[in-house]
Amino acid sequence: MQDSKAKWRVWAREARAAVPDASAPLCTSLATFLHEQGVRRVLAYRALPGEPDVSTLANQFELLTSRARFRPEPHLTLHPWASATEFSRFGALQPPADAPREALSTVDAALLPGLAFDERGVRLGYGGGFYDRLLPGFGGLVVGVVWSALLVPELPSDPHDVLAGFLATETGVRPSRP
């Protein structure tokens, strides 16, 4: 399974490199969707190069972002969006270690970045499993954010994978098809 995911990651990185940035239309449709759902507080990600940039949502919602921690085991902690002032080992902005923490239970929606997603909401991540450990039992909306060119019919999955209930691309937001 991991070999298959590794091959998909190679494909997704190559495909993503050819995709033009369409973050503005993606964020417009995503904001409309989140407002329609009554969302106020959003766990968002700080984009890596090539990922859709969702930072403009900070003008309309209270955004939180995460910090990757590796001890005692890999996990994410949540922090105010504006507290992200240093670069992580992955190259994205993150809050410093001592930034105020926020509880996942206060979040209405979680936006998941990914190299690719499939129609079922399966996410092809970077291999760390951070969101798969954070989101089991999360009661809010889980939205996969990806370029439409990286939305495929089916990706390999594991039983512990957290599925996105909705998929947001530059062409709009739609429910996944479990």
C-alpha positions, -999 to 999 in steps of 0.1 A, spaced: 0 0 0 28 25 9 46 17 -24 14 25 -42 10 58 -23 46 67 -30 39 63 -67 8 85 -64 28 111 -46 54 113 -74 26 116 -99 8 143 -79 39 164 -74 46 164 -111 10 172 -120 8 200 -94 38 217 -108 19 222 -141 -12 236 -125 -17 274 -126 -26 291 -93 -64 296 -91 -66 303 -54 -89 333 -58 -118 315 -75 -113 285 -52 -116 308 -21 -146 326 -34 -166 294 -38 -152 280 -6 -162 311 14 -197 310 -1 -201 273 9 -188 279 44 -211 309 49 -241 288 37 -231 261 63 -230 287 91 -193 282 97 -175 308 118 -143 292 130 -121 273 105 -89 252 109 -70 262 78 -35 254 66 -6 276 56 0 267 20 31 251 7 43 260 -28 18 246 -53 -10 242 -28 -42 264 -30 -37 294 -8 -67 299 15 -53 328 34 -78 353 20 -105 335 41 -90 352 71 -110 383 60 -143 365 65 -138 338 91 -118 333 123 -90 311 111 -68 288 132 -37 271 119 -16 242 131 18 235 144 34 201 137 49 185 168 69 154 169 71 144 206 60 123 222 45 112 189 36 132 158 5 154 163 -9 189 155 -17 216 179 -41 245 169 -33 282 172 -46 316 161 -39 322 124 -19 354 130 5 336 153 21 317 124 54 336 122 81 310 117 88 284 91 82 247 98 106 219 87 81 214 58 85 250 46 51 264 57 45 292 82 36 279 116 31 293 151 60 292 175 61 265 201 48 288 228 19 302 209 -15 301 226 -34 269 219 -70 264 208 -92 234 211 -104 214 181 -139 213 197 -142 251 190 -137 246 152 -167 245 128 -148 233 97 -113 219 89 -97 225 56 -73 197 45 -45 203 21 -33 173 1 -13 163 -29 -44 148 -44 -79 136 -33 -103 111 -48 -140 113 -54 -146 94 -21 -128 121 -1 -96 100 4 -67 123 8 -32 117 -4 -11 136 21 26 139 26 29 107 46 30 120 82 -5 111 93 -10 143 112 -46 150 101 -55 113 105 -45 115 141 -61 149 147 -96 145 132 -111 111 142 -143 121 161 -143 157 148 -179 168 146 -175 197 121 -172 198 84 -141 183 68 -132 199 34 -105 187 12 -89 215 -8 -72 206 -40 -68 216 -77 -93 199 -99 -64 184 -119 -55 165 -88 -90 151 -81 -90 115 -92 -115 86 -93 -98 65 -66 -66 66 -45 -53 39 -22 -65 42 13 -59 27 48 -86 21 75 -73 50 96 -76 76 68 -99 105 77 -122 112 47 -132 147 35 -169 151 34 -166 179 8 -141 187 -19 -132 223 -28 -115 230 -61 -112 261 -83 -145 249 -100 -165 248 -68 -174 228 -37 -192 195 -38 -198 166 -15 -175 136 -18 -190 103 -29 -183 77 -1 
